[in-house]
């Protein structure tokens, strides 16, 4: 037997055997951590998959089919104007109020279509980091100084990280430019403005279906929250009309799907997931049977779902097992984290950055978590470090990024985020 080839399977078998052999099932902490892992995964499935990830998968699939490669390369490609490409990528989070997991299908879509590594990673960071709602909530709850520092830091971060990724892998980017220059121009089936309106409708559905409830019950943010399902319904109606008129989907099935979703919404007015699910299932059935570009749209969407969902659920399970949910402990005691982020030492900022990078934060949840940590003695510098590293990264997020751009690039991206968050926290803590 050739043990050079067989040592890895043997190591896995022995390792798994030893884990189960010595598994301390009598430990209350282990049992609690397992329950926390399952609870976090259940919450993730209920709150994020249908309303966040599924629309993101459809948008990513649409990018792969309906957006010409020439268009992506013109604005985000390796040879695009740097000011334009990094400018577009760095402020994308002001439009997409998404978390670190929801941005992944969108990142995968533009990266596979030829976006340069620099602009693509700038978009990957900025999508969840520059969330207007989160920044406003940070300023109101944690103070205007921290809110401004988070906004400025996130925008600057995304540009610097993107530029550094481009410089580190500039040889690959040069080869990508040569390849892109040799590609023929793709045929366009409809005017640019029609595609823009079509994507705008899907982005509106994604953003407003996930619009979080603000702390205050007055003001424009609450007004938008109050009418968010009406706005989502109008955008969905517009999308249906576009699919019939511009994408030539059969009229009767699309109308039946819309009516079915509306009826389900009226029957279950307090369960919007039911109506949303009915619309998604109906649309999927219609386009999955097509052999034209709409059928390819479904194939691309399903391809992203197959690649990303298993990794996300696996990552959420592990994150829940190790860190638990807000207010509940996993295997790692919460006091270890709170005791390690006091003051403004380099170690405290580094620990906050690393902890934030591996923890999973749903959109807006990082603010109350941080409020509790600050109340327990967390320094201002580590607070900013966690805010800059946390929302943009998570363990589930890393697993998916690795499957898209490889292990080395993922490690470099993670390293850059942690180092820059640590330095920013140290500077902020010194100044304030």
N, C-alpha and C positions, 0 to 999 in steps of 0.2 A: 504493500500500500504506500502511496506517495503522501507522506504526512505534511509535506509543504503545501499541498492543496487542501488537505483535510483538517488542518489545525483550527481554522476559523469555525467550521460547523461544530467541531468538538468543543471549542471554547464556549460557544453559545449554549450548547447542550449542558455542559458542566455548570456554567454560570446560572442558567435558569433552574437547574436541579438544586444547586446550593441555596438559591433564593427561597425556593419553596420548602426546602428541607429545614431551614432555620427561620422560616417566616414566623414572627412573633404575633400570632393571631390573638393571643390572650391580651395583647396591649390595647388599652382603651384609646390611646392616641392613634394607633394604626387603624382601628375600626372607625374612629371619627374621621380620619383622613380619607378613608375609602368612601364613606358616606358623603364627605365634602366633594370628592372628585365626581361622584355620580350626581350630586345636587347641582354643581356648577355646570356639568355637561347638559343636564336637563334644562336648566335655566337658559343656557346658550342655545339649545335647540328651539326653545319656545320663543325667545326674544330676538334671535339674530338670523336664523336660517331662512325663514319664509320672507320676512320683510326686508332683510339686508342682503343676504348672500344671493338669493335667487334672482332679484332684479340686477344685482351686480354681474351675475353669470350671463344673463341675457344681454347686458350692455357689452360685456367683454366679447361674447360671441358675435354681436353685431359689429364691433370694431374689427374683428378678424374678417368679416364678410363684406360689410358695406362701406368701410373706410378704405380707400385705396392706399396701397403701401407708399405711393408717391406723396400722398398728403401727410402721412405720419412722418416720413423722412424729411419733408419740407420744413416742418415745424419742430420736430423732436429728434430727427435723425442725427447720426454721428457728424454729418457735414452741415447741419443746419446752423443758422445764425445763433451764436451762443447767447446773446442778450435775449433774443426772442424765446429760444427753447427753454432756458433756465427760468426766464420770467414767467412763462406759461406754467411750467411744472411747479414752481415754488409757491404760487398762489392758488393752486388747484383746491386746496383744502377749504378755502373760503366759499367754494361752491358745493363741494362734496362733504357733507357732515357725516363722515363714515369712520368706523373704527379700524384698527390695524389689520383685522382679518377681512373686512369688507372691501378694502382697497386692493387686495391681492388679485382678484380676477381682472380688475381694470389694469393693474400693473402688468400682469401676464399678457393681456391683450395687446397693449402698446409695445411691450418689449419684443414679442414675437413678430410684430408687424414691422420691426426695423428701427424702433426708437433707440437712440444712443444710450449707452449704459449710464452716462452722467445724468441727462434729463430724466431717464426712467427711474433711477434711484432717488433723484430729487422729488419726483412725483410720489414715489413710494413712501418717502418720509413725510412729505408735506400733506398728503391726503388726510391722514388722521390727526396730524399735529396742529395744523392751522385751521381748526374748527372754530368758526365764529361764536357759536353758542358756548362752547367750552371756555373760550378765552373770556367772554363776557361774564360767565359764571365764576371763573377764577378771579376776575377783578372785583366782583361784588362780594364774594365770600372770603377770599384770602387777601384782598387788598389790591388797589390799583397798581402799585409798583410791581407786584408779582404777575398781574395780568398783562401789563405792558412788556415786561421782561419775557414772558412766555411767547407773546405774539412776535416780537422782534427776533428773539432767539430762534424760534421755529423757522421763520422765513430765511434768516441768514444761514441757519443750520443746513437747510435743504439745498441751498446753492453751493455752500462749501463742500458738503458731503458729495454732491453730484460731481463737482469739479475734481475733487480728489479721486473719486472712483474712475473718472475719465482719465486722469493723469496716470494712475496706477496701472490701468489696463489700456494705455494709449496705443500699444502695438495692435491689440485686438480691434480697437476702434478704427485704426487706420485700415486694417484689412476689411472691416465692415464697410467703410466708405468705398473702397475699391469694388467690393461686391455689389453695393447699392448702385454705383455708377453704371455697372454693366447690366442692370435689370431693365427690361422693357417697360414702357409706360402702360399701366393698366387701363382697360376700358372702363368708362364711367356710365352706369345705367341711368342715373338721374342727376339733376343739378345739385351743386353743393348745398344750396339753401334748403332743399328738401331733406337731405341727410342731416343737416344741422337741426332742423325743427324736430325731426324724428328722434335724434339723440337727446334733444332738450326735453322732450316729453318723458323719455325714460328716466332721465336724471331727476326731473321734478317728482316722478313717482318714487324713486329711491330716497330722495331727500325728505319729502314731506310725509311719506309713510312712516319714517323713523324719527320724525320731529319730537324731541323729548319735552316733557312737561317742565316748564320753568318753575323756579322757586316761588316767584310772585305770581299772583292770579290777576294781575293787571298789566297793561302795557302791550306793545306790539308783539313781543315774543309769545305771550299767552294768547293773544288774538289769533296769531298764526296757528298755534297749537289747537285752539278751539275749532278752527275751520280746516284742519289739516286733511281730514278725510274727504271733505268736499273738494279741496284743491286736488287731491290725489285722484278722485273720481273723474274730475274734469280732464285731467291729463290723460287718464286711461281711456276716456271716451275719444279724445283727440288722437291717441295712438291707434285705437281701433279704426277710426276713419282713414288715417294715413295708410294703415296696412291694407285696407280695401282698395283705396284709390291709387296709391303709389307702388304698393308691393304686390298688387293683384291677388290678394288672398280671397277665397270664396266668401261672398257677402253673407249668405245665410248662416254658415257655422260661426262666423265672427259675431254676428248679431245675437245668435243663440247664446254664445259664451257671455256676451255682455249682459244679456237679460238674466241669465242664470246667476251671475255674480251679484247683480242688483237685487234679485229676489232673495238670495242667501243673506245679503246685507240687511234687508228689511226684516227677515225672519230672526236673524241673530244680530241686532244692532249693536250689542256690546261686545261682540266677538269679531272684529274686523279681519282677523286671520282667516276665518272661514270664507268670506267673500273674496279676499285676496287669493286664497288657495284655489278657489273655483276658477278665477280668471286665469291663473297660471296653468292649471291643468288643462283648461279648454284651449288656451293658446298653444300649449305644448302638443296637444293632440293634432291640432290643425296643421302646424308647421312641420311636425315630424313626418307627416305623410307626403309632404311635397318633395319634388325632385329638382326644383329650381333653387335660386339663391336663398329662399326662405327655409327650405329643407337643410341647406348647408348652415344657415344660422342656428338651427336647432342642434345640428351635429357639433358645431363648435361650442355651443353653450353646454351641451352634455359632456363634451370633452373636458372643459374647465371644471365642471362639477365633479367628475370622476377623479380628476387629479387632486383637487384641493380639499374637498369635504372630508375624506378619510383622514388626511393629515391634520386638519383643523380639529376634528373630534378627538383624535389621539392626543394632540397637544393640549387641548382643554382638560382632558382627563388627567394628564400628568401634572399640569399646572394646579388643578384643584387638589390633587393628592399631596403635592408638596407645600402649597401656599394657602389652600382653602379659599373660601369666599370672604368678602368684606364682613368683618365682625365674627368670623369663624376661623378656626385654626386648622391647618393641615399638619403634615409631618414636621414642618419647620415652625417652631413657636413664634407667635407674632411679636413677643417682647424682644426676641433676638434682633428683629428688624428695627423696632422703635428705639432700642438701646444703642443701636449702631449708627444712628443718623443725627445725633445731637451735635451742636456746635457747627464749626465750619472747617474742620480739618480736611485734608486731602482724602484721608481714608473714609470719612463720613460721606463726602461727595461721591467718591468712587463706589461705595457700597450702595448709595441711593440710586446711582445710575445703573448698576448691575441688577439690583433688585427690581427696579422699574422696567428694565429691558426684558426680564424673564416673566414678570407678572402679567396677567391678562387684565386689561382695563376695558370695560365697555365704554362707549362714548358717554362722557359727563361723570362717570362714577369715580374718576380719579380725584375730583374736587372734594367730595365728602370724605374719601379715604385720607387724603392729604390733610384735611381739616382736623381729623382725629389724630394723625401723627404729629402735627404741629402742636396740638393741645397736650401731647405727651412729651414735648421737648424737642421736636425735630427742628433743626436749624433752617434758616431761610435759604442758604446756599444749597443744601441737600434737597430742599423742597423743590427748587427750580430744576435741579439736576433730574429728579424723578419725573417732573412734569415734561421735560424735554426728551427723556429716554423712554418713559412709560407708554404713553398713548401710541407712539409710532412703532413700537416693537412688542413682541410677546413670544413666548415659547411656541404656540401654534403658528404664529406668523413666521418664525424662523424656519420651521420645518417646510413650509410651503415655498418660501423664498429659495431655499436650498434646491428644491425640485425644479425651480424655474431657471435659476442662473448659476447653479453649482455650489459646491461646498466652499471653495476658496473665496469666491466673491461674497458669499453670505457672511463668512467669518470677517472679512475685511469691512463690510458694511456694518456689522455689529460692533466691531472694534472702533470704527470711526464715530458711531453714535455714542458709545459709552465714553470715549475719551473727550469728545466735544461737550457732552453733557456735564462731565466732571469738571472740566475747565470753566465752563460757563457758570456752574454752581459756585465754584470757588471764587470767581471774580464777583459774582452778585452778592455772595455772603460777605465779602470784604467791603464792598461799597455800601451795603445797607445793613 
